[in-house]
Amino acid sequence: MKSVSWIKNRKNNNEEIQNINVGNEASGSGTQSILMDDFPKKKSDLDVSHLEHATDSASPDDESHHVATQLIDATEEAREADESERNMPLMQALKTYPKAAAWSLLVSTTLIMEGYDTAIIGAFFALPIFQRNFGSENYLTGQWEVSVSWQIGLSLCYVAGEIVGLQMTGYFVDYLGNRFTLILALFALAAFTFILYFGNSLGMIAVGEALCGMPWGCFQGLTVSYASEICPLALRYYLTTYSNLCWLYGQLFAAGIMKNSQEKYANSELGYKLPFALQWIWPLPLAIGIFLAPESPWWLIKKGRLEEAKRSLERTLSGKGVEKERAVFKEIEKIRLTIEQENKLKDEEGSYLDCIRDKVNRRRTRVACLTWVGQTTCGAALMGYSTYFYQKAGVSTETAFTFSIIQYCLGITATFISWWLSKRVGRFELYAVGLGFQAIMYFIIGGLGCNDSKGAKMGSGALLMVVSFFYNLGIAPVVFCLVSELPSSRLRTKTIILARNSYNVVQIVTMVLILYQLNSEKWDWGAKSGFFWGAFCVLTLVWAVIDLPETGGKTFAEINELFRLEVPSRKFKSTKVDLFTTKGSADDFAD
């Protein structure tokens, strides 16, 4: 059992928060320091019988008894904050945390750039001027086409860059925090875009894509983590899944730009240079906004920077006066106790190895990784090459770009519908039902691919838009929320990075498969590839039923406890846990 020295240490930590000033007295504001004792206390209902034995000698002395009382008071504050977060209605959350929502939306907007560029690369393969400048003529069809090897190379270069960038982000964020790591990535992206714009060979474009992939990887890892840590439970689904909307906005923007390029610059290098140049619009205004944003209070508290964490929380909460200060104190104490529950009072930052070191974290990391992998094994990459797919299905180039615009508009609509559904069904249900409908649509597309009529080709193209709708209704948005909830707070950023890199590694395989399936020089499956991806949707669905827990409506502390107790995935939803109590397993206080 823990000794009195451990309890004294907890007391000292609590006093550090209790003595935070309401205002900046040194600056002459005249406000007084509000201590914990100034706040009304509620009688604790915690069972503290185990503290009777928490001594180095025969019995606790008066000081130890007082320290234990202080600990109980702090724990009660954390309990109140946790219950308040869990029971907070959506509209109250918006009124209480409007600034948190705004800052989260700003940070997530960085993903628009990634969605934009990944979409234009796939669309370039269907752009006539790009095909003529960088491709070769297919003597069987008389059409110009970029070789499948270069299609694979260009598609995989940015993925390789993202893998490197994600791993680097895990180290940078430990020292710089979320904000300055994102700002560094934005300036790096602005510099690397010069290579893409002035690239006059596929090799230069490939190098530019690989380098740009590194800051994109940073955006992938930090936007979801930041959104989940700065917003309350009632807003978590909306603000984390906004990442999916940013992807769709970027892809829609790309589809519109590429349609314009096809119409106005069909015979000019501006047809592909202008889409690259438009990436310079984003970095500077986003960097200024992120510089002004508050840092994640979870990151600050893990670093022991309590005064900065207090200021960060004050900038995300509405209200004023003692009520606001009490809410800030409760939130700080809840975060502290949640982190301590996870790492058993370790002060060091978690490492990548910690993600798989023990049984509980291995499970959390495995589920997070496979959850994100499911986003590519369901055939999402096929939608990324939708313009190319439509062209191969037999529609004209102009119609193919129009179909892509419709597809992304449907995806945006579906994501908004998923927000409405999130209050009525759980995360798991959205994930699983979306996969089921995708599988059905893919099998129908495969069947239409066996018919060479024009109607069948148009039908397969139209059904791919339906697939996009169900994808963005279910698995696409909900993954961003799930991967932010599944890890522990101490390992959240690193687990998200490992999960996203698992997705990237598998995506390399799926991209190669799709390009081989669609390219006329290789397998030339066309719409018949729907059979393949329908089968993989079914396999992903089977895994989800077995292994994916329901985290909807659970606070981070509740999710921690459910994993600690090794609750089966299908029982997460129905299992209730008693949080912030000193009762429980002896392991909680074991040395």
C-alpha positions in Angstrom: 0.0 0.0 0.0 1.1 3.6 -0.5 2.7 5.3 2.5 2.0 8.6 4.1 4.7 10.1 1.9 2.5 9.4 -1.2 -0.5 11.1 0.4 1.7 14.1 1.3 2.9 14.4 -2.2 -0.8 14.4 -3.3 -1.4 17.2 -0.8 1.4 19.3 -2.1 0.1 18.8 -5.7 -3.4 19.9 -4.6 -2.0 23.0 -2.8 -0.2 24.0 -6.0 -3.6 24.3 -7.7 -5.4 25.7 -4.7 -3.1 28.7 -4.5 -3.7 29.7 -8.2 -4.8 33.3 -8.2 -8.2 34.3 -9.7 -6.6 37.3 -11.3 -3.0 38.5 -11.8 -2.5 40.2 -8.4 1.0 41.2 -9.3 -0.2 43.2 -12.3 -2.3 45.4 -10.0 -5.7 43.9 -10.8 -6.6 44.0 -7.1 -8.2 40.5 -7.2 -7.6 38.2 -4.2 -6.3 34.7 -4.3 -9.0 32.2 -3.9 -8.0 29.0 -2.1 -9.7 25.7 -2.2 -11.0 26.4 1.3 -12.9 29.5 0.0 -15.2 27.1 -2.1 -18.1 25.4 -0.4 -17.4 21.8 0.4 -19.8 18.9 0.1 -19.6 16.0 2.5 -17.7 13.2 0.7 -19.4 9.9 0.3 -16.1 8.2 -0.5 -15.0 5.0 1.3 -11.6 5.8 2.7 -11.2 2.8 4.9 -8.1 1.8 3.0 -6.4 5.0 4.2 -6.4 3.7 7.8 -3.6 1.4 6.8 -1.7 3.9 4.7 1.1 4.6 7.2 4.7 3.7 7.7 4.1 3.1 11.3 1.3 1.6 13.4 -1.3 4.4 12.8 -1.7 7.7 11.0 -0.8 10.9 12.9 -2.8 14.0 12.8 -1.0 15.5 9.8 -1.6 12.3 7.8 -5.3 12.3 8.7 -5.6 16.0 7.6 -3.8 15.1 4.4 -6.2 12.3 3.7 -9.1 14.7 4.2 -7.6 17.1 1.7 -7.2 14.3 -0.8 -10.8 13.3 -0.4 -11.9 16.9 -1.0 -9.9 17.1 -4.2 -11.2 13.8 -5.4 -14.8 15.0 -4.7 -14.1 18.0 -6.9 -12.9 15.7 -9.7 -16.0 13.5 -9.3 -18.3 16.6 -9.6 -16.4 17.7 -12.7 -16.7 14.3 -14.3 -20.4 13.9 -13.6 -21.0 17.5 -14.9 -19.2 16.6 -18.1 -21.1 13.3 -18.6 -24.5 14.9 -18.0 -24.0 18.1 -19.8 -26.6 18.6 -22.7 -25.3 19.7 -26.1 -26.7 23.3 -25.9 -25.3 23.9 -22.5 -21.9 22.6 -23.7 -22.0 25.1 -26.6 -22.9 27.9 -24.2 -20.1 26.9 -21.7 -17.4 26.0 -24.2 -18.0 28.2 -27.3 -14.4 29.2 -27.5 -13.1 25.7 -27.1 -15.3 24.7 -30.1 -14.0 27.6 -32.2 -10.3 26.9 -31.4 -10.8 23.2 -32.2 -12.5 24.0 -35.5 -9.6 26.3 -36.4 -6.9 23.6 -35.7 -8.8 20.9 -37.5 -9.0 23.1 -40.6 -5.4 22.2 -41.4 -6.7 18.9 -42.6 -8.4 20.7 -45.6 -4.9 21.0 -47.1 -4.3 17.2 -46.9 -7.7 16.3 -48.3 -7.1 18.8 -51.1 -3.7 17.6 -52.2 -4.4 13.9 -51.9 -7.5 14.4 -54.1 -5.7 16.4 -56.8 -3.0 13.8 -57.2 -5.6 11.1 -58.0 -7.4 13.6 -60.3 -4.2 14.4 -62.2 -4.2 10.9 -63.6 -7.5 11.8 -65.4 -6.3 15.3 -66.5 -5.4 15.3 -70.3 -2.5 17.9 -70.0 -0.9 16.0 -67.1 -1.3 12.7 -69.1 0.4 14.2 -72.2 3.2 15.9 -70.3 4.1 13.0 -68.0 2.5 9.9 -69.5 2.8 7.8 -72.6 0.4 6.8 -75.4 -1.4 3.5 -75.0 -1.3 2.1 -78.6 -4.2 -0.3 -77.9 -6.6 2.5 -76.9 -4.9 5.5 -78.5 -5.1 7.4 -75.1 -2.4 9.0 -73.1 -1.9 7.6 -69.6 0.6 7.9 -66.8 2.3 4.5 -66.3 0.9 2.5 -63.4 4.4 2.4 -61.8 4.4 6.2 -61.6 0.8 6.3 -60.4 1.8 4.0 -57.6 5.0 6.0 -56.9 3.2 9.4 -56.7 0.4 8.0 -54.6 2.8 6.3 -52.1 5.4 9.1 -51.8 3.1 11.3 -49.7 2.0 8.3 -47.6 5.7 7.5 -46.9 6.2 11.2 -45.9 3.1 11.0 -43.6 4.5 8.0 -41.8 7.8 9.8 -41.2 6.0 13.0 -40.2 3.7 11.2 -37.8 6.6 9.5 -36.0 8.5 12.8 -35.8 5.4 14.6 -34.4 5.3 12.2 -31.4 8.8 13.6 -30.4 8.2 17.2 -31.3 5.0 17.5 -29.4 6.7 16.3 -26.2 8.9 19.3 -26.2 7.0 22.0 -28.2 3.4 21.2 -27.5 0.5 21.0 -30.0 0.5 24.6 -31.1 4.1 25.1 -32.0 4.4 21.7 -33.6 1.5 22.6 -35.9 3.0 26.0 -36.7 6.3 24.4 -37.6 4.5 22.0 -39.9 2.6 24.8 -41.6 5.8 26.7 -42.5 7.4 23.5 -43.7 4.5 22.8 -46.0 4.7 26.3 -47.5 8.4 25.7 -48.2 7.9 22.2 -49.7 5.1 23.4 -52.0 7.7 25.2 -54.1 9.1 21.9 -55.2 5.6 20.8 -56.4 4.9 24.0 -58.3 8.3 24.2 -60.1 8.5 20.4 -60.6 9.1 19.6 -64.3 9.3 15.8 -63.9 7.5 13.1 -62.1 10.6 12.6 -60.0 10.5 16.1 -58.7 6.8 15.9 -58.0 7.4 12.6 -56.2 10.0 14.3 -53.9 7.7 17.2 -53.3 4.9 14.9 -52.4 7.1 12.9 -50.0 8.3 16.1 -48.2 4.7 17.6 -48.1 3.6 14.3 -46.6 5.6 15.0 -43.4 3.6 18.1 -42.3 0.4 16.4 -43.4 1.2 13.5 -41.0 1.6 16.1 -38.2 -1.9 17.5 -39.0 -3.3 13.9 -38.9 -1.9 13.2 -35.5 -2.5 16.4 -33.6 -5.9 17.7 -34.8 -7.9 14.8 -33.4 -5.9 14.7 -30.2 -6.3 18.5 -29.6 -10.0 18.4 -30.4 -10.7 15.6 -27.9 -8.7 17.2 -25.1 -10.0 20.8 -25.4 -13.7 20.0 -25.6 -16.2 18.3 -23.2 -17.8 15.0 -23.8 -21.0 16.5 -25.3 -19.0 18.2 -28.1 -16.4 15.5 -28.6 -18.1 13.6 -31.4 -18.8 16.8 -33.4 -15.4 18.3 -33.0 -13.4 15.2 -33.7 -15.5 14.1 -36.6 -15.2 17.6 -38.0 -11.8 16.3 -39.2 -13.7 14.2 -41.7 -15.6 17.2 -42.9 -12.3 19.0 -43.4 -11.1 16.1 -45.6 -14.3 16.4 -47.6 -14.0 20.1 -47.9 -10.5 19.7 -49.2 -11.6 17.0 -51.7 -14.6 19.1 -52.8 -12.3 22.1 -53.3 -9.9 20.0 -55.3 -12.7 18.6 -57.5 -13.9 22.1 -58.3 -10.4 23.3 -59.1 -9.7 20.3 -61.3 -12.9 20.7 -63.2 -11.9 24.3 -63.8 -8.5 23.2 -64.9 -9.9 20.7 -67.3 -12.2 23.3 -68.8 -9.9 26.4 -69.0 -6.4 25.0 -68.9 -6.7 21.8 -70.9 -3.6 22.6 -72.9 -1.6 24.6 -70.4 0.8 23.7 -67.6 -1.4 25.9 -65.3 -3.8 23.0 -65.4 -1.7 21.2 -62.8 0.5 24.0 -61.5 -2.4 26.2 -60.4 -3.8 23.5 -58.1 -0.4 23.2 -56.4 0.0 27.0 -56.0 -3.3 27.3 -54.2 -1.8 25.4 -51.3 0.1 28.6 -50.4 -3.3 30.2 -49.3 -3.6 28.3 -46.1 -0.3 28.2 -44.0 0.1 31.8 -42.9 -3.5 32.6 -41.7 -3.7 29.2 -40.0 -0.3 29.7 -38.3 -1.5 33.0 -36.9 -4.7 31.5 -35.6 -3.0 28.5 -34.0 -0.4 30.8 -32.4 -3.3 32.6 -30.7 -5.1 29.4 -29.7 -4.8 27.9 -26.1 -2.6 24.9 -25.6 -4.2 21.6 -24.6 -4.7 21.7 -20.8 -4.0 18.0 -20.7 -0.6 18.5 -22.2 0.2 21.4 -19.8 -0.8 19.4 -16.7 1.2 16.4 -17.8 4.2 18.8 -18.0 3.4 20.2 -14.6 2.6 23.7 -15.9 -0.5 24.3 -13.8 -0.7 28.1 -14.0 -0.6 27.8 -17.8 -3.2 25.1 -17.7 -5.5 27.3 -15.7 -5.1 30.2 -18.2 -5.8 27.7 -21.1 -9.0 26.5 -19.5 -10.1 30.0 -18.7 -9.8 30.8 -22.4 -12.0 27.9 -23.4 -14.8 28.5 -20.8 -17.5 31.2 -20.8 -18.6 32.9 -17.7 -16.7 34.9 -15.1 -16.0 35.3 -11.4 -15.9 32.7 -8.7 -18.2 30.3 -10.5 -15.8 30.2 -13.5 -12.7 29.8 -11.2 -14.4 26.9 -9.4 -15.2 25.2 -12.7 -11.5 25.7 -13.8 -10.3 24.2 -10.5 -12.6 21.2 -10.8 -11.5 20.5 -14.4 -7.8 20.7 -13.5 -8.3 18.3 -10.6 -10.3 15.9 -12.8 -7.5 15.9 -15.4 -4.9 15.4 -12.8 -6.6 12.5 -11.2 -7.4 10.9 -14.6 -3.7 11.1 -15.6 -2.6 9.7 -12.2 -5.1 6.9 -12.6 -3.5 6.0 -15.9 0.2 6.2 -15.1 0.1 5.3 -11.4 1.8 8.6 -10.4 4.6 8.3 -13.0 5.9 11.8 -13.9 7.6 10.9 -17.2 6.1 11.3 -20.6 4.9 8.0 -22.1 6.9 6.5 -24.9 5.9 4.5 -28.0 7.0 1.4 -26.2 4.6 2.1 -23.4 1.7 1.7 -25.9 2.4 -2.0 -26.0 4.2 -2.6 -22.7 1.3 -3.9 -20.6 -1.8 -5.9 -21.4 -4.2 -3.0 -21.0 -2.3 -0.6 -23.2 -1.7 -3.4 -25.8 -5.4 -3.9 -26.1 -6.1 -0.1 -26.4 -3.4 0.3 -29.0 -4.5 -2.7 -31.0 -8.1 -1.6 -31.1 -7.2 2.0 -32.0 -4.9 0.8 -34.8 -7.4 -1.7 -36.3 -10.2 0.9 -36.0 -8.3 3.2 -38.3 -7.1 0.4 -40.6 -10.8 -0.4 -41.2 -11.1 3.0 -42.8 -8.9 1.8 -45.7 -9.8 -1.9 -45.8 -13.4 -0.8 -46.6 -12.2 0.5 -50.0 -12.0 4.2 -49.1 -9.0 4.6 -51.4 -11.2 3.7 -54.4 -13.2 6.8 -53.6 -10.0 8.8 -53.6 -9.5 7.7 -57.2 -13.1 8.3 -58.0 -12.5 10.5 -61.1 -10.1 7.9 -62.5 -12.7 5.2 -61.7 -15.5 7.1 -63.4 -13.3 7.6 -66.5 -12.4 3.9 -66.5 -16.1 3.1 -66.2 -16.6 4.7 -69.5 -17.9 8.2 -68.7 -16.4 11.3 -70.3 -13.6 13.3 -68.5 -15.9 16.3 -67.9 -18.7 14.0 -66.5 -16.1 12.2 -64.3 -15.1 15.5 -62.6 -18.8 16.4 -62.2 -19.5 13.0 -60.6 -16.6 13.6 -58.2 -18.1 17.0 -57.1 -21.4 15.3 -56.4 -19.7 12.5 -54.5 -18.0 14.9 -52.1 -21.2 16.9 -51.6 -23.0 13.7 -50.7 -20.1 12.9 -48.3 -20.5 16.3 -46.5 -24.2 15.8 -46.2 -23.7 12.3 -44.8 -21.3 13.6 -42.1 -23.8 16.2 -41.0 -26.4 13.4 -40.8 -24.0 11.3 -38.7 -23.9 14.2 -36.2 -27.6 14.0 -35.8 -27.4 10.2 -35.5 -24.6 10.3 -32.9 -27.1 11.4 -30.2 -29.4 8.4 -31.0 -27.0 5.5 -31.7 -23.5 4.6 -30.5 -20.1 4.9 -32.1 -20.0 1.1 -32.8 -23.4 1.1 -34.4 -22.4 3.9 -36.9 -19.1 2.0 -37.6 -20.8 -1.4 -38.2 -24.0 -0.3 -40.0 -22.0 1.9 -42.4 -19.7 -1.0 -43.2 -22.7 -3.3 -43.9 -24.3 -0.9 -46.4 -20.9 -0.3 -48.1 -20.5 -4.0 -48.6 -23.9 -4.3 -50.2 -23.3 -1.4 -52.6 -19.8 -2.8 -53.5 -21.3 -6.2 -54.4 -23.9 -4.5 -56.6 -21.1 -2.4 -58.3 -19.2 -5.6 -59.0 -22.2 -7.2 -60.5 -22.8 -4.2 -62.8 -19.1 -4.4 -63.8 -19.9 -7.8 -65.4 -22.1 -6.0 -67.9 -20.5 -3.8 -70.6 -23.5 -1.7 -71.5 -23.4 2.0 -71.1 -26.2 1.9 -68.6 -24.4 -0.5 -66.4 -21.2 1.7 -66.5 -23.2 4.8 -65.5 -25.0 2.8 -62.8 -21.7 1.6 -61.2 -20.5 5.2 -61.2 -23.7 6.4 -59.5 -23.5 3.6 -56.9 -19.9 4.6 -56.0 -21.4 8.0 -55.0 -23.9 6.0 -52.8 -20.9 4.1 -51.3 -19.3 7.5 -50.5 -22.5 8.5 -48.7 -22.6 5.5 -46.4 -18.8 5.7 -45.9 -19.1 9.3 -44.7 -22.2 8.5 -42.7 -20.5 5.8 -40.7 -16.9 4.7 -40.6 -15.3 7.8 -42.0 -16.3 10.3 -39.3 -16.7 8.0 -36.3 -13.1 6.7 -36.6 -11.7 10.2 -35.7 -13.8 10.1 -32.5 -13.0 6.5 -31.6 -9.2 6.8 -32.0 -9.2 9.9 -29.7 -11.2 8.0 -27.0 -9.6 4.6 -27.0 -6.1 5.6 -25.8 -5.1 6.7 -22.3 -4.5 10.4 -21.9 -0.8 9.9 -21.2 -0.4 8.0 -24.4 -3.1 9.6 -26.5 -1.0 11.4 -29.1 1.4 8.5 -29.5 -1.4 5.9 -29.8 -3.1 8.1 -32.4 0.1 8.3 -34.3 0.6 4.6 -34.3 -3.0 4.1 -35.3 -2.7 6.5 -38.2 0.5 5.0 -39.3 -1.1 1.6 -39.3 -3.7 3.0 -41.6 -1.0 4.5 -43.8 1.0 1.2 -44.1 -2.2 -0.7 -45.0 -3.2 2.1 -47.3 0.0 1.6 -49.3 -1.2 -2.0 -50.1 -4.8 -0.9 -50.9 -3.6 1.9 -53.2 -1.4 -0.5 -55.2 -4.3 -3.0 -55.4 -6.7 -0.3 -56.6 -4.3 1.1 -59.3 -3.7 -2.5 -60.5 -7.4 -3.1 -60.6 -8.2 0.0 -62.6 -5.3 0.4 -64.9 -5.9 -1.0 -68.4 -2.2 -2.2 -68.6 -2.6 -4.3 -65.5 -5.6 -6.2 -64.2 -8.2 -3.9 -65.8 -11.0 -5.0 -63.4 -12.9 -1.7 -63.5 -16.2 -1.9 -61.7 -15.7 -5.6 -61.0 -13.3 -4.5 -58.2 -16.4 -4.0 -56.2 -16.5 -7.7 -55.4 -13.1 -7.5 -53.8 -13.8 -4.4 -51.6 -17.3 -5.8 -50.7 -15.6 -8.9 -49.2 -13.1 -6.7 -47.3 -16.0 -4.7 -45.9 -17.5 -7.9 -44.5 -14.2 -8.9 -42.9 -13.8 -5.5 -41.3 -17.3 -5.8 -40.0 -16.6 -9.2 -38.4 -13.6 -7.7 -36.6 -15.6 -4.8 -35.3 -18.3 -7.0 -33.9 -15.7 -9.0 -32.0 -13.2 -6.3 -30.9 -14.5 -2.7 -31.1 -15.9 -1.4 -27.8 -18.7 1.2 -27.5 -17.2 4.4 -26.1 -20.1 6.7 -26.7 -21.3 8.7 -23.7 -18.2 7.7 -21.7 -15.7 10.1 -20.2 -12.0 9.4 -20.5 -12.0 8.3 -16.8 -14.8 5.8 -17.4 -13.1 4.4 -20.5 -9.8 4.0 -18.5 -11.6 2.0 -15.8 -13.4 -0.2 -18.3 -10.2 -1.1 -20.0 -8.5 -1.6 -16.6 -11.2 -4.0 -15.5 -10.8 -5.9 -18.9 -14.5 -5.5 -19.7 -15.4 -7.3 -23.0 -15.9 -5.0 -25.9 -19.6 -5.8 -26.3 -20.2 -5.1 -22.6 -18.7 -1.6 -22.6 -22.0 0.1 -23.2 -23.9 -1.6 -20.4 -21.2 -1.7 -17.8 -21.3 1.1 -15.1 -18.2 2.0 -13.1 -17.7 4.0 -9.9 -15.1 6.7 -10.6 -12.8 8.8 -8.5 -13.3 6.6 -5.5 -10.4 5.2 -3.4 -12.1 1.8 -3.3 -11.1 -0.9 -5.8 -8.2 -3.0 -6.7 -5.1 -2.8 -4.5 -3.1 -2.4 -7.7 -4.3 1.2 -7.8 -2.2 2.0 -4.9 0.5 -0.6 -5.1 4.2 0.5 -5.3 
